Amino acid sequence: MSNYEIFVYGWIAIGFLSFPFILRYDAPYGRHTSNSWGPLVDNKIGWIVMELPALIICPLLVLSSGNPLSDVTIFFIVLWVIHYFNRTVIFPLRIKTKKKKMPLIITVLAFFFNIVNGLVNGIYFGNIKFDYSNSWISSPEFIVGISVFILGFIINNKSDTYLISLRKGKDKGYVLPREGLFKYVSCPNFFGEIIEWLGFAIMTWSVAGLAFFLWTFFNLVPRALSHHKWYKKTFPDYPRERKAVFPFIL
Ligand SMILES: NC(=O)c1ccc[n+]([C@@H]2O[C@H](COP(=O)([O-])OP(=O)(O)OC[C@H]3O[C@@H](n4cnc5c(N)ncnc54)[C@H](OP(=O)(O)O)[C@@H]3O)[C@@H](O)[C@H]2O)c1
């Protein structure tokens, strides 16, 4: 087994081992934020700092590898940069969370998560599989994967945009969401993000994409369950048929 394989399978194993613990706690940011987790930082700055390593490390490793990158490999990295430019720069500028805080520990943990995720993917696409052929784009993996990725990206962004639009003026409270996929699940933004990275894993048919998809699942399914419980407790008229994250399933 190569050093890279030990690294990435170890990272996946840590994900499986962490999942029961992530399920047990409400990650303390956003509506679950709490000052019992130590010092706090500004919410928007926290978002920018914690996502930055992913935006920088993966493309930097790929571009500096010195290997002859194929057009398809470059295309995958462009998708990565589009997603992370949105998450690191555009999303924090759009959210209406002025004066809100998140625990520093969340920023630090997510910062390290994004370093490792950036390394896992950057090393893979820069040094291991940098030569996807042009014919890859007519493979079933690519066609299915890119379709799922685009669908997930649209669902994620439309749902985040809708959530952001719920706050009017100086209001910092929460509103019962009623439109689009919110009729079916409490957290369609997380559903979109999970299937986006499932699509990436399929279209790249890579262990790096698989690791990212699994970690996204491990992070966001527990958060969706926490949000769902919170919505049911907070809004007495919360629609009973609505699921947490996967329509009709969970
Ligand atoms: N790949 C990964 O592992 C990963 C991990 C975490 C997050 N993400 C992505 O990052 C994005 C943000 O995550 P998040 O956990 O912050 O999402 P979230 O809890 O759904 O919140 C998204 C934004 O909408 C606001 N909001 C949510 N529900 C609202 C409501 N009912 N009424 C009014 N405003 C509401 C939130 O404000 P507050 O902040 O004030 O609650 C926040 O600004 C998502 O797209 C998610 O998929 C990805």
Ligand as a Chemical Component Dictionary entry (heavy atoms), coordinates in Angstrom:
data_LIG
# 
_chem_comp.id                   LIG 
_chem_comp.type                 NON-POLYMER 
_chem_comp.pdbx_formal_charge   0 
_chem_comp.three_letter_code    LIG 
# 
loop_
_chem_comp_atom.comp_id 
_chem_comp_atom.atom_id 
_chem_comp_atom.alt_atom_id 
_chem_comp_atom.type_symbol 
_chem_comp_atom.charge 
_chem_comp_atom.model_Cartn_x 
_chem_comp_atom.model_Cartn_y 
_chem_comp_atom.model_Cartn_z 
_chem_comp_atom.pdbx_ordinal 
LIG N1  N1  N 0  -19.202 19.740 3.115  1  
LIG C1  C1  C 0  -19.342 19.868 4.426  2  
LIG O1  O1  O 0  -18.848 19.031 5.193  3  
LIG C2  C2  C 0  -20.102 21.043 5.000  4  
LIG C3  C3  C 0  -20.112 21.251 6.401  5  
LIG C4  C4  C 0  -20.834 22.322 6.909  6  
LIG C5  C5  C 0  -21.543 23.179 6.065  7  
LIG N2  N2  N 1  -21.511 22.964 4.716  8  
LIG C6  C6  C 0  -22.313 23.843 3.821  9  
LIG O2  O2  O 0  -22.235 25.184 4.248  10 
LIG C7  C7  C 0  -23.484 25.858 4.065  11 
LIG C8  C8  C 0  -23.938 26.526 5.369  12 
LIG O3  O3  O 0  -24.044 25.562 6.399  13 
LIG P1  P1  P 0  -24.857 25.897 7.746  14 
LIG O4  O4  O 0  -24.668 24.742 8.635  15 
LIG O5  O5  O -1 -24.525 27.287 8.214  16 
LIG O6  O6  O 0  -26.369 25.941 7.168  17 
LIG P2  P2  P 0  -27.704 26.417 7.889  18 
LIG O7  O7  O 0  -27.647 26.175 9.348  19 
LIG O8  O8  O 0  -28.841 25.845 7.107  20 
LIG O9  O9  O 0  -27.701 28.023 7.681  21 
LIG C9  C9  C 0  -27.509 28.624 6.424  22 
LIG C10 C10 C 0  -27.762 30.148 6.564  23 
LIG O10 O10 O 0  -29.178 30.415 6.604  24 
LIG C11 C11 C 0  -29.568 30.980 7.871  25 
LIG N3  N3  N 0  -30.803 30.257 8.245  26 
LIG C12 C12 C 0  -30.918 28.902 8.347  27 
LIG N4  N4  N 0  -32.183 28.555 8.642  28 
LIG C13 C13 C 0  -32.884 29.711 8.746  29 
LIG C14 C14 C 0  -34.254 29.998 9.039  30 
LIG N5  N5  N 0  -35.138 29.029 9.285  31 
LIG N6  N6  N 0  -34.644 31.312 9.088  32 
LIG C15 C15 C 0  -33.741 32.296 8.821  33 
LIG N7  N7  N 0  -32.442 32.084 8.520  34 
LIG C16 C16 C 0  -32.009 30.804 8.489  35 
LIG C17 C17 C 0  -28.420 30.688 8.825  36 
LIG O11 O11 O 0  -28.325 31.644 9.857  37 
LIG P3  P3  P 0  -27.618 31.276 11.284 38 
LIG O12 O12 O 0  -26.157 31.049 10.957 39 
LIG O13 O13 O 0  -27.870 32.491 12.100 40 
LIG O14 O14 O 0  -28.289 30.044 11.818 41 
LIG C18 C18 C 0  -27.224 30.752 7.868  42 
LIG O15 O15 O 0  -26.844 32.069 7.626  43 
LIG C19 C19 C 0  -24.468 24.795 3.557  44 
LIG O16 O16 O 0  -24.609 24.929 2.164  45 
LIG C20 C20 C 0  -23.798 23.480 3.893  46 
LIG O17 O17 O 0  -24.144 22.472 2.957  47 
LIG C21 C21 C 0  -20.807 21.935 4.184  48 
# 
loop_
_chem_comp_bond.comp_id 
_chem_comp_bond.atom_id_1 
_chem_comp_bond.atom_id_2 
_chem_comp_bond.value_order 
_chem_comp_bond.pdbx_ordinal 
LIG N1  C1  SING 1  
LIG C1  O1  DOUB 2  
LIG C1  C2  SING 3  
LIG C2  C3  SING 4  
LIG C2  C21 DOUB 5  
LIG C3  C4  DOUB 6  
LIG C4  C5  SING 7  
LIG C5  N2  DOUB 8  
LIG N2  C6  SING 9  
LIG N2  C21 SING 10 
LIG C6  O2  SING 11 
LIG C6  C20 SING 12 
LIG O2  C7  SING 13 
LIG C7  C8  SING 14 
LIG C7  C19 SING 15 
LIG C8  O3  SING 16 
LIG O3  P1  SING 17 
LIG P1  O4  DOUB 18 
LIG P1  O5  SING 19 
LIG P1  O6  SING 20 
LIG O6  P2  SING 21 
LIG P2  O7  DOUB 22 
LIG P2  O8  SING 23 
LIG P2  O9  SING 24 
LIG O9  C9  SING 25 
LIG C9  C10 SING 26 
LIG C10 O10 SING 27 
LIG C10 C18 SING 28 
LIG O10 C11 SING 29 
LIG C11 N3  SING 30 
LIG C11 C17 SING 31 
LIG N3  C12 SING 32 
LIG N3  C16 SING 33 
LIG C12 N4  DOUB 34 
LIG N4  C13 SING 35 
LIG C13 C14 SING 36 
LIG C13 C16 DOUB 37 
LIG C14 N5  SING 38 
LIG C14 N6  DOUB 39 
LIG N6  C15 SING 40 
LIG C15 N7  DOUB 41 
LIG N7  C16 SING 42 
LIG C17 O11 SING 43 
LIG C17 C18 SING 44 
LIG O11 P3  SING 45 
LIG P3  O12 DOUB 46 
LIG P3  O13 SING 47 
LIG P3  O14 SING 48 
LIG C18 O15 SING 49 
LIG C19 O16 SING 50 
LIG C19 C20 SING 51 
LIG C20 O17 SING 52 
# 
